């Protein structure tokens, strides 16, 4: 794909009647995820059509849905790439930085801002949406940022690393994801909203659980306070609320919703409401023009999620190519579920189905583990659910809601008691599931489709994504895809995992020896090994081993500096973790030499036990982290969190104990 690629001219083409050409030309305005999906489907469904894609931004097509994960450093820039997968010499032309300003419907010609003209036979408008900026004073100040494009995200990354107070306005899905992604150890993030988080979809109790989870991440929340103005001298310095209260800030991020981008459609006379009005085939009031995604209005409803856009693209492209493709039963668009899956690290949260047909509700809650689960039923049929915290039945639950499955009373009693809807049984991995099992909810990709792609030579997650689109939206199915490939999930694998695991196990063995071996005796025989006697009892060598041990302790503390001191950013943190574990193991070996397996007495005994306990918890954290591609992320977090806290608490006591030990040795 390249900007300079031009379509071959047809000697029979007439600008006034584009359909006279020897091949159809299908144009797509908008190169977001839905526009790219349209181009992909048009190439797939038509063997001779030329497909032209126009995008406003200067960058190559990228997956806008994953921007919050990129902001949170969970994905690299390359992971956002979202090209149309086709042969290099295909019938595809893509143009970046080419804003279409006019649609000449009579002659079926697109005109861009530079005067370039492109005839078309069929046109798909995938113009998406624009940020809905609140109508209040101060939104045009220099440090007020939107969060919609890759350019916006790059600006927010620089803002996040500046150690300032950032206020995110809007507590919808994007605002929650942005606030969590922007929070670092060195800055302060406040999430402000005039209403409840997620627009009240979680209910009062569910909102409280999510608010507690966000607070645990370090994000402050202020809800129920309408914002009246953003004030400052040339830049945002404070927020003023409707009740007269104020809050100082260094920057403001607007996540206040979106509105369909319909300006182009309105300028050419297409029928619009809140969006571009379409029928079940996504046709607009002009039969040669279609609209899909966030700019389209179907049955008086606008869908602000990518999955409905993909389903609309399927119906739209099938209708456009119906004469060149054998479609025995083309499916018109009938509407889509509006499930919400938050992409926040360590806080699984989703709203499945709806509540309009809900007659009964069943709730399971576990405040200690931060779990909240709500089922909505109509009769005995599951119509919706809300959950916060890990739920291993989530995928099966989504399938049950989609299929309209029923549940019996005993299952509901078990749910209220244990939080499980189905009987607990031996863990079934993805390979044990039937081919109909839905792996990728966003793109409706089943296990059978993935297995067929694997049998055709697709052996990596990226190859499977290109072949089936699995994982191309939110990426939450990545661990299942990786399991199907017998590969660790990339986002859960830590560098030097094997080395950290080995050193952690060796450290645990040394700790066991230090605790269980009897103290080294003082030998009076000349036949004993003199060097052991000198190492354990000679004053000089005791000092050498003691200061070596102290140096190891100080070196291990550099990992804490690397994680908390922003100026010390050399090398990946996983390299530092590996060195930390190696030095920790070496410190234990030096400890054995220094003490001769003697635990000591009084405060020396306290120091010894504190050191062994700190290294034990540190080694256990190393084991958990190194094995995280075999355990689920939630299970890892639950273990690691508690061992890490104990590890830190024990380390805080060591400087005072070591200081006393050194003072006692030299003073007494």
N, C-alpha and C positions, 0 to 999 in steps of 0.2 A: 504494500500500500504506500502510496506517495502522493503528495499534493500535485505534482506535475503530471500525473496520469490523466490523460484525456480519452474520452470515448471515441471510437472510430466513427468518422462521419459516414452517413449513408447517402449515396447519390440520389436516392428517391425520397429523402426526408423533406417534409414540408413543415415549416414552422407553424403554419396555420392548422395543420392537421398531422400531429406527430404520429398517429397510428398508421400512417402510410409507410412507415419504415419497415425494413425487412425483419426487424426484431423489436420486441417491446423494451422500453426504457422505464424502469421503476426507480423513482427518486425517494430518498428518505431524508427528511430534515430533522436533525437531532442525532448525535452519536453517543447518547447515554446508553445504559444497559438495555433498555427496551428498543431503542433505535437499532443498536447492533444486533439484537435478536431478530428484528424484522429483516435486516439485510441477510443474516444467516439463513433464515427460513426461505426468503425469496430465491436465493441461489440454490437452495436444496430442492425446492418445489418446481422450479422452472429451469429447463436445460438450455435455454437460449437467451433469456432476458439479460439485459445489462442493468446493473444495480449501481446507483450513485448515492453516496452518503455525504451529507454536509454537516459540519460541526462548527459551533461558534468559537470554541476555545482553541488555543494554539497547541495544546498537548494532544498526543494520540489518545484514542478512546480509552477510558478507564472506568472501573467499577465504582460508581459513586456510593453504592450501598456500603462499601467497606472503608469509607473515609474515617469513620470514628475508630475503627481498629487500627488504621494507619496512624491516626493521631495518638493512640495509646501505645504505640511502638510494638503492637502485636503482629504487624505485617510490614513488609518492606515495600518500597515504591514499585518494585517489579511485580509484587503480588497484586497490584491494582490493575495491571494491564488487562484490557478487554478487547482484543482485536477480533475482527471477523476472520474466522479460520477458513481459508480458501487457498487454492493453488496460486503460486506467484503470477502466473499468466492468466488469471481468471477474468471473469466478466465484471469484476468489481472495481470501482473507483471511489476513493475516499478523499475528502478535502477538509482540512482543518483551517481554522481562522477564516471561514467563509460564511458570513452571516447572510442568510436569505432575507431580503427586505421587502420583496414584492412577489406575489403569485398572480400571474396573468392567466386567469382561469379560462378565458375565451380561447387563447392560443395554446394553453397548457405549457407555459414556460415559467421557469423560476428565474428571478433576477436577484443577484447579490448586491451588497453595498458598493462593490467596485465596478458594477455595470456588467459583470459576466452573466451570460444567459445559458440556461440548461433546459431544453425541452424534456417533457415527460409524457408517458402514457398513463401511468398511475402514480399517485403521490401519497406518501404516508407522512403525516405530521406527528413526530415524536418529540415535540419541543419541551416536554416536561413541565417544570414549575419554577417559580421564582420565590425567593424569601419574602414572607409577609412581614414587612417592617412596620412596627407599631407607629401610629400617628401621634407621636409625643415629641416635645422639644428635645433636642440634643442627639437624635439618632445619627446625625451627620458629623458628629465630632470625630477627630482623627483616630482615636483609639477605641472606636466602636466597630466590632467585627461581625460580619455574617459568617455562617458556617454552611456552605452549600457546595463549593467547588474545591478542586485540588489546590488552587491558588489560595483560597481561604484557609485550607488546612495547613499549608506550609507557613502561612503567617501565624496561625495559632500555635504551631510547634515552636516557633521562635518566641512567642509570647509565653508559652508554658515554661520555657527554660529560663525565664528572666526573674524568677523568684518574686512575683508580685501578687497582689490581691486581684483575682479575676472574678467577675460576677457574670454568671450565665443566666440569661433571662429566658424563661420558658422551661416547663418541667414535663414536656412530652418526651417521646422516645429519644429524639435527637438531643434534647437538652440534657437528659439524664446521661446519655452516652458521652456527650461532650464534657460534662462536669467531671465524670469519673476519669476520662482520658486526660484531662488537663491537670488533675491533682498530682502533685509531686511532694516530696518531703519538704522542699524549701519554699513552696508557695501556699497561698490561701485561696480556696475556691468556694464561692457561695452560689447556690442555685436558688433563684428567685422566681416565683410564679404567683399569678393572681388567683389561681385555682388549685385544685388538688393535683398531685403528680399523676401523670398519664391520664389526665382528664377525668379522673374518678373511676376509670375502668377497673381498678383493683378493689374498690370498696374502701371504707374507712379503715378496717383492720388490715387489709392487704397493703394499703398505702403506708400504714404505720410500720409494718415489717420492712418494706422497701426503704423507707426513710431511715430506719435503724441501720440497715445494711449500708446505705450511702454514708451515713454518719461514721460508721466504722472505717470507711475508706478515707475519712478526713474531710468529706464534703459537708459544708454547712447548708442547711435548708431554711428558706423563708418563704412560706406559702400563705396564700390568702391575703396578700398585700398588693393591690393594683399599683403599678408603676405610673407616676405622673410625669416625670421628666428626668432626663440625664443632664446634669449640670457640670460646668467647668469652664475654664478660660482657654478655649481652643481645643481642649481635650477633656475626656470624661474624668471627673474627679469625685463625683458623688451622685448617688441616686436619691431622688425625692419621691416619696410615696404619696398616695392619695390622702392618707390620714395626717400628712405633714411631717412624718418621720423621714430621716435621711440615713444614708450609709455611704461611707467613703469607699472608693475603689480606684484601682489603677488601670483597669480595662474592662470592657463590657463585650460579651459575646451574645449575639441575638439568635436564639433558637425559638422564634415565636411563630412557627408554622410556615406553611407555603401556600401559594395560590397558583392555579393553572396559568401557564404562559399561553395566552390566547391572542396576543396583539397581532401576530401575523395572520391568524385566521380571521379576526375581525376586520383587518384592513382589506381583505379580498372579498368580504361579504358573506362568509360562511355563517351558518346559524350557530350562535353561542348562547349559553346560559351562564352557569358558573364556569363551565368548561366548553369544549367544542362538542356539540351535540352529535351523537352517533347512534346507529341502529345496531342490531345484533351481530352484524358483520364488521362493525366499526367504521361503516361508511358515514361520511358527513352529508350535509345537504347538497353537496356536489358529488355525483356518483363516481367521479374519477379521483376523489380525494378521501383519504381515510385518516383517522386520528387514533392514537393508542397511548397508553400510559397515563401519567399524571395530568396531561392536558385534556384528556378525553372525558366526556360526561355521558355515561350510559345509564339509561333508566333513571335519570335525575340524580345520579350518584357519581361521585368522583372518588377514585381509589388512589390513595397516597402511598402505596406499597409497590414493590417491584414484581411480586408474584402475579397480581392481577394484570400488570402490564405484559408479562410474558404470555399469559393466557389470551389476552387480547391480540397480541402479535400472531399467535397461532391461528386464531379465527380469521384475522385480517388477511394474512398471507395466503391461507388456504383459499379464501374467496377470490383474491386477485389472480391466483394461478390455477383456478378451477378448470380452465379450458386446456391447460397444458399438462395437467397432472391428473392421474386416475384417482379421483376422490369418490369412493363408493358411498361414503357417509360423512361428508364434511360437517363439522360441529360448529354451530354459531356460538357466540359468547353469551352466557347466561348470568354472569355475575360471579364474584369470587368471595371466598372467606377472607376476613381481615384479621388474621392472627397476628399478634405482635410478639416478636422475640427480641428482647433487649440484648445487645452485644456489649455487655459490661463484664470485664474480667472478674471471675470469682463470685458473680452474683447471677446465677441462673434465674431468669424471670420471664414469664410468658403469659399472654392472654390468648386463649384458644376458643374459637367459636364465638358465640354471642350470648346475649342475655334477654333478647326480645321474646323468646319462647320459653324462658325459664319459669318453672312453677315451683321447684323445690331446690334448696341449697344444702349441701353437706360440707362441713369444714373439718380439716385436721390442722392442728397447730402444735408446734414444738418450739417454744421460745428459747430454750437452751441451745438448740441447734440452728435457730433462725429459719425454721421451716414453716411455710404457710401454704395450704392447698385447699382450694375451693372447687367443688363440683356443682354444675348447674344441670338440672334434669327437667325434662318435660315428660311426665309420666314415669316410665322406666328407661327412657331414652336419654343418653348423654348428649347435651346440646352445647356445652361450654365448660371451660375450666380456667382457673387462675392458679399459678404457683410461683412461689418465691423460695429459692433454695433448690438444692439438687433433688431431682425426682427421676429415678431410673426407669419409671414407667412412662415418661413423657412422650416418647415416640409412639408407643402403643396407644396412648391416650389420644394423640392427634388422629391416628388412624381410626380409632373408635368414634370420635366426634364426626369425622368425615363420612364414615359409613353409617352413622346413626345407630350404633350398637346399643343394646339394652343391658341393664345390670339388675341383678337380683338383690333382695333385701340383705342377704348374708354378706354380700360383697360390700354394700354400703356400711354395714356395721363394722366390718373389718377396716374399711377406709377411715371411719371416725375414730377407731381405736388405734390403728397402727399406721395409718397414712397410706396404705396399699389398697389398690382397687382389685388386684388379682392376687391369687395365691402365690406365695413365694415358692419358687422352684429353683432347681439348679440353673445357674446362670447360663443363658443361651447367647452365644456370640452371634455376630452377624452371619457367619457361615452356616449356623444352624437354622436360620430363619428361612421361610419359603421365598421363592422367587418374586412373589407379589409384595414382599415387605418393602415399604416405602422408606428409602434411605435418605433421599434429599427431598424435604418437604417443599422447599421453595420452587423446585423445578419438576416435581412429581417424577423423580427418577427412582425406579425400583431396583432391588437387588439383582433381579434377572437381567435388566438392561446393563448394569455394570458388569455382570459376569460375562455377558456376550461381548462387551467391549474388551474385557480382559482376554477372552479367548481369541480375539482378533489382533492381539499384540499390544494392547495398551497396558503398560506395566508400571506407570508412575501416576501419582495423583493428578499432575498437570495434564497428562495424556488422557486420563479418564474425564477430566473436566472439559477438555476440548471436544471429546467425543460425545459426552452425554449432558454436559452443563452441570453435573453434580458438583456442588461446592462453589459455584460461581456467584452466589448471592451473599448469604451471610457467613458461609463457611463452617457452620456448626456441625455439618455431617462429616467434616474432615477426619475425625478419629475413626468413624465407621468405614469410610473409604480406605483409610490406611490399614485397618484390621483386615479388610477384604484382600488387600495386597500383601499381607504379612509384613507390613512395614510399620515402624513406630510413627505415630502422628507427628508431623513436623513441628507443630506449635507446642508440643509437650516434651520434645527431646532437648536435653541439656548437653552442651559440649563437654567432652572429657567425662562422660557419664561412667564409663567403665573404670577409668583411673580413679575417680572419686569413690566409686563403690569399693574397689580393692583397698585403697588406703583407709577408708572408713572401717572396713572389716578388720584389717590389720590393727588399727587403733583399738577396736573393741577387744581384740585378743590380748593386746598389751595391757589394757586396763584390767582384764580378768587375771592376768599373771600378777600384776601389782597388788591386787587384792587377795589373791589366794596363795601365792608363794610364801613360804616361811621366810623370816628375815635371814640375811646372810650371816653365818656365824663368824666370830673372830677366831681364825685358825692360829694355833701355836706351833704348827709343824712347819719345818723349813721346806717340806715337800709340796706345800700348797703353792698355788699360782700367785706369785708376788704382785702381778699387775692388777688382779682383782682386789687384793688387799689395799694397794695404793689408791685405786679408783674409789673404793668405798670408804677408806678410813684416813688417807693422807690429806692433810689440811690443804695443800696446794691444789691437788687434783679435785678436791671437793669444791674449791672456789671456781676452778675452771668449768666443771660440770654445772655448778650453780648459775654462773653468769651466762653460760651457753643456754641454759634453760630459760633464763630471764630474756635473753635475746630472741629466742623462739617465740616467747609469749608476746613480745613487742611486735615482731614481724606478723604474727597472726592478726594483730589488731589493725593492720593496714587494710584488710578487707572491709572492715567497718568504715574506715576513712574513704575508701574507694566508693562505697555505696552512699555516703552522706556528704562528702565534700565535692562539690561540683567541679572544682578546678582540677581535681585528680581524676581524669577521665581516660587515661591511657589504657588501651587494651580492653577486650571484652570482659565483662564481669565474671563469666564462666571460667576464663583463664585464671583470674584471681581466686576463684573458689577452689580450683584444683591446687594451686600453690598453697592456699590456706590449709587444705586437707593434708598435703604432704608435710608441711611444717608442723602441723598438729601431731602427725604420727611420729615425726622426728623428736618432738618435744617429749613425747611419752617414752621413747627409747632413752633419751638423756635422763629422764626422771628415774628410770630403773637404775641407771649407772649412778646417779646422784644419791639415791636413798638405799640401794641394796635391798629393796623389797621391805624396808622398814616404814611403817606408817607414821611413826613419831608419837609424841604425846602433847597434851594440852592444845595450845593454839597451833602448834606444828601439825597435830593430827587434824585439826579443823582445816588448815591450809591444804593438806594432802587430800582430804576427802572432797573439799570444794573443787580442787583441780581435777580430780578424777571424775567428779560428777559433771563438771563443765565439759570435759572432753568426751564423756559418754554421751551427753545430750547432743554435742556437736557432731559426733560420729553418727548418731541416729538420724539427725537432720540430713547428713550427707548420704546415708543409705536411702532415705525417702526421696531425696531430690534426684539421685542417680537412677532410681527405679521408676521415675514418674511416667515413663512411656509404657509401663506395664500396669500401673494403677490409674484409676480415673483421677482427673484433676481435683475433684472435690475431696476424694479420699486422701490424696496427697496433702491438700491444704489443711484438712482437719488434723492430721498427724503432725505435720511440719509446724503449724501454728503454735501448738502447745509445747513441743520440744524446744522450739526456738525461744519462746518466752522464758522457759526455765533456764536455757543456756545463757541468755542475756543476764538474767537475775544473778546467776552464779558468777558470771564474769565480773559484775560490778563489785562483788565482795573481794575479789582477788588482790587488787592494788594495796588495800589496807593490810591484808594478811601477809603479802609478800614484803611490804615495808617493815612490818613488825618482825618478820623472820630475819631479814637482813640486819636490822638494828640489834636484835637479840644476839645474833652470832658475833657481831663485832664489839658490842658493849659488854657482854658477859663473858 
